[in-house]
Amino acid sequence: MIVDDEFLIRTALFDFLDDYDEFRLLLTESAEEALEQLHKEPADLCIVDMRLPGMTGKEFIKQAQAQGVCRHFLLHTGSIEEKLYQQVREYGMTRNDIFLKPYDIQTLLARIRALIG
């Protein structure tokens, strides 16, 4: 699942990943919408924007994890604070799970495969 409120980023990620037959993709523009969709169909991995309208990316990850609706998370963001690295560790994530925009899409693909492969 791709959770990003920016249409161009959301669709660019979708278009890239859709070229690979190994993924079934869902798109949402808000954390609230994502949680609703995940209750209908849980996901192996969620790519989550940090800054979302309403619930933030961190809040989404915390809730989705607590509710057991997504197994793995990748966070992508335009800005990063050192404390974010510490906060995501609470959710079992590492620096390898945080992608700073713009990032190398092949590196993202490799991390996705490592997590769900």
ABEGO torsion letter per residue (X at the ends): XBBBABAAAAAAAAAAAAABAABBBBBBABAAAAAAAAAABBBABBBBBABBBEBBAAAAAAAAAAAGABABBBBBBABBBAAAAAAAAAAGBBAAABBBOBBBAAAAAAAAAAAAX
